[in-house]
Structure formats: structure tokens, C-alpha cells
Amino acid sequence: MKLNKTVLALAISAVILSGCSEDEQDASLTDGTQNTASGINDASTSGLNNGSGLSGSEMNASGMYPNAGIGPEFSDPNNPLSKSTIYFMLDSSQVQDDFVPVIAAHAQYLVAHPDQRVVMEGHGDERGSREYNIALGEQRAKSIVSMMRVQGVTDGQLQVVSYGEEKPASLGHDEASWELNRRVEIVYQGK
């Protein structure tokens, strides 16, 4: 009898938790902010959270705040170091001009802090095969690594990981969601 009550409680919980409509799930990011495309094609992230709270660039695909606790410059929205997500065009690993200053700021920080390590987490949208998206995520991460190496960051400070389509920033199946998922996240590993 006790087992039946447990099963019933679990079933009721599942029904309650799945009560959100599909439209509501598609319109929200995994961090609870609204899914808007503004801020994607420039290095600003203010459009991702409608100007309040944490932005999508501060939270990585695992829901963690990758650069929290590094220094005040990482939490200053006027500092390019506060931006840790670089977005890409469809089927491209070429860094857009708008993100070059953000990458340069991270490179300068890494050169000045040789004990710091970063992981470039490459991502793709859901279109294309799993293998293609893993390869594209890796190419995207490597393009940022190449830019940082030219600016003096050492190989020992840089690591590349590709998640392909496995860790989307947005769960929607439309262009606005795909824009958010075509990205590289710069994740600091600490000292």
C-alpha cells in the first residue's frame, strides 16, 4: 500500500510539472529569460534578458555561471570581459567583427594572468547531423583559440570542447533559438 501511494505521488508530480504548454517552453530560454534574438549579431547581451538580471552570456549550457567569482571586471556590463558567449552565423566558424573586441579583451586578460585557464565550449544548432555539429562546434572554438594565440595566450591556457547540438541555450525550433545555439562559450577554470 505504501508503494502505491509513492507511485501515485510521483505520477501527480509528473502531471503538474508537465503542465507547461509547449509554446511557453519554446518561448523561454533554459535560464528562464525570454527568447529574443536582439543582441545576437552584436556583442551586446542586453537584449537577451530585457535589461534585468543575468543574461544568457553569463550562464553556460549546463546552467552554471562560468565566470562568476573571477574579478569585478567580469560582472561590469560595460567591460567586454562580462561577455563570455560568441555567436556565429549558420554553417560558419568565422568570428563576426562585432565579437573581435570581446575576444581581444579575454586574450589580454589571459596574457596578464598566465595562471588562468579557459575552456572554449563550441556549440551548434539542431540542424545537421550530430557528427557535423560536433565538428562545427570544434571549428568555432578553434577559431577563437587561434585569435587568442596570435595575441599571446599560451596553448597551456586554452582547451577546446565541442558539445555540438547536445547543450542548447534555447530549446525552440526556430531561427531565434538557432541563433542562440550557434555559439562558443568562454569558460574560465580558475587559478
PyMOL commands that set and color helices and strands:
alter all, ss='L'
color gray80, all
select helices_A, chain A and resi 2-17+22-27+46-48+72-74+80-82+97-112+130-150+155-157+175-181
alter helices_A, ss='H'
color red, helices_A
select strands_A, chain A and resi 85-87+117-123+158-164+183-190
alter strands_A, ss='S'
color yellow, strands_A
deselect
rebuild
show_as cartoon
